[in-house]
C-alpha cells in the first residue's frame, strides 16, 4: 500500500473518530497529508470507497488487538479488563470507536459498508462471548454468553458516546464495574 494512501487513511480515521464520517471532507484530509484534494480521489474515487477502507483498516487493527489480548496468558477477567481499556484509551485521546461513530451515521453509508460495520461488531461480540464462555460466567443464571456479550459491547459503545457529552467517565467506569462483577470468582 502506498505511503500517501496510508497517511490519508490515518488522517481520515482520526477525523472520523473525533467528529464523524459525515463531517469528513476530502479537502480536510488532503490538507492534513499535504496534497491536493483532487489527489485523494486517485486513492478513493468516492466517499463510500474511503468508508470501506477505513472500516476495513480499523477492523483489522482492532481485531489484532483483541487477538493479542486473547493470546495472553491471563485470566478471563484480566482479558475483559484489557478490552475495556481499549475504550478508555479512545476516550483518553478524545476519540470514539470509529465503527461506533460510523454506526451512528449508518443511513449515510451504502449496504456494503453497513455490512462491514455489522461484521466488525459481530467479531467483537464473538470475542467477548468466547471469553465469557471460557470463564463459565453464571452471574446471570441461564443468560447465554452471546447475550451478555451483546450487552457488554453495546454498553461500552454507548458509555463512551454519552461520556463524551459531559467529559467524564462515569458510564465507562460503570461498565467496568459491571464486567468485574460479572466475572467475580
C-alpha positions in Angstrom: 0.0 0.0 0.0 1.3 3.4 -0.8 2.6 5.7 1.9 0.2 8.5 0.8 -2.8 6.2 0.9 -1.8 5.1 4.4 -1.4 8.7 5.5 -4.8 9.6 4.1 -6.5 6.6 5.9 -4.8 7.5 9.2 -5.8 11.2 8.8 -9.4 10.2 8.0 -9.6 7.7 10.8 -8.5 10.4 13.3 -11.0 12.8 11.9 -13.9 10.4 11.9 -13.1 9.3 15.5 -13.3 12.9 16.6 -16.2 14.4 14.5 -17.9 11.7 12.5 -17.9 10.5 8.9 -20.4 12.9 7.6 -18.1 15.8 8.7 -15.1 14.3 6.9 -14.1 16.0 3.7 -11.5 15.0 1.1 -10.2 18.6 1.3 -9.5 18.3 5.1 -7.7 15.0 4.9 -5.7 16.2 1.8 -4.7 19.2 3.8 -3.6 17.0 6.7 -1.4 15.0 4.4 -0.2 17.9 2.4 -1.7 17.1 -1.0 -4.4 18.5 -3.3 -7.9 17.3 -2.5 -8.2 16.1 -6.1 -5.4 13.7 -5.4 -7.5 12.0 -2.7 -9.8 10.8 -5.5 -6.9 8.9 -7.0 -6.9 6.6 -4.0 -10.6 6.8 -3.1 -12.8 7.7 -6.1 -16.0 8.0 -4.0 -16.5 8.7 -0.3 -18.0 5.2 0.0 -14.6 3.8 -1.1 -13.0 5.8 1.7 -15.6 4.5 4.2 -14.9 0.9 3.1 -11.1 1.4 3.5 -11.5 3.0 6.9 -13.8 0.3 8.3 -11.5 -2.4 7.0 -8.3 -0.9 8.4 -9.9 -0.1 11.8 -11.5 -3.6 12.0 -8.2 -5.3 11.2 -6.3 -3.2 13.8 -9.0 -3.7 16.4 -9.2 -7.5 15.8 -5.4 -7.7 16.1 -5.6 -6.0 19.5 -8.3 -8.5 20.6 -6.4 -11.5 19.4 -3.3 -10.2 21.2 -5.3 -9.9 24.4 -6.9 -13.3 23.9 -3.5 -14.9 23.4 -2.1 -13.5 26.7 -1.8 -16.0 29.5 -4.1 -14.1 31.8 -7.4 -14.7 33.5 -10.7 -14.1 31.6 -11.3 -11.2 34.0 -8.0 -9.6 33.0 -8.8 -10.1 29.3 -12.0 -8.3 29.8 -10.3 -5.5 31.7 -7.8 -5.1 28.8 -10.8 -5.0 26.5 -12.4 -2.2 28.5 -9.0 -0.4 28.5 -9.2 -0.1 24.7 -12.4 2.0 25.1 -10.7 4.0 27.9 -7.7 4.7 25.7 -10.0 6.0 23.0 -11.8 8.4 25.3 -8.4 9.5 26.8 -7.4 10.6 23.2 -10.8 12.4 22.9 -11.8 9.9 20.3 -14.6 7.4 19.8 -14.6 4.0 18.3 -14.5 4.6 14.5 -17.1 1.9 13.8 -19.3 3.1 16.6 -19.2 6.6 15.2 -20.0 5.4 11.7 -22.8 3.3 13.1 -24.4 6.5 14.4 -24.4 7.7 10.8 -25.3 4.3 9.2 -28.0 5.8 7.0 -25.4 7.7 5.1 -23.5 4.5 4.3 -24.1 2.1 1.4 -25.2 -1.5 2.1 -21.7 -2.9 1.7 -20.3 -0.5 4.3 -23.2 -1.3 6.6 -22.4 -5.0 6.3 -18.7 -4.3 7.1 -19.8 -2.4 10.3 -22.0 -5.3 11.3 -19.1 -7.7 10.7 -16.9 -5.6 13.0 -19.4 -5.6 15.8 -20.1 -9.3 15.3 -16.4 -10.1 15.6 -16.2 -8.1 18.8 -19.3 -9.8 20.3 -17.9 -13.2 19.3 -14.6 -12.4 21.0 -16.3 -11.3 24.2 -18.6 -14.3 24.2 -15.6 -16.7 23.8 -14.0 -15.1 26.9 -17.3 -15.4 28.9 -17.7 -19.0 27.8 -14.2 -19.7 28.9 -14.9 -18.2 32.3 -18.2 -20.1 32.7 -19.9 -16.9 33.8 -23.0 -17.8 35.8 -23.8 -14.5 37.4 -26.9 -14.1 35.3 -28.2 -17.6 35.6 -29.2 -19.0 32.3 -28.4 -15.9 30.2 -26.1 -17.1 27.4 -22.6 -15.7 26.9 -23.7 -14.4 23.5 -26.5 -12.3 25.0 -24.1 -11.0 27.7 -21.5 -10.2 25.0 -24.1 -8.1 23.1 -24.9 -6.2 26.3 -21.3 -5.6 27.1 -20.3 -4.4 23.6 -23.4 -2.1 23.2 -22.9 -0.9 26.8 -19.3 0.1 26.2 -20.0 1.7 22.8 -22.9 3.7 24.4 -20.8 4.6 27.5 -18.1 6.3 25.6 -20.6 8.1 23.4 -22.5 9.5 26.4 -19.4 10.1 28.4 -18.2 12.4 25.6 -21.2 14.6 26.3 -20.2 15.5 29.9 -16.4 14.9 29.5 -16.5 12.4 32.4 -16.1 8.7 32.6 -18.9 7.7 34.9 -20.6 5.4 32.4 -17.4 3.8 31.3 -16.5 3.2 34.9 -19.9 1.7 35.5 -19.4 -0.7 32.6 -16.0 -1.7 34.0 -17.6 -2.4 37.5 -20.4 -4.4 35.8 -17.9 -6.5 33.9 -15.9 -7.1 37.1 -19.0 -8.1 39.0 -20.0 -10.4 36.2 -16.6 -12.2 36.3 -16.3 -12.4 40.0 -14.9 -15.7 41.1 
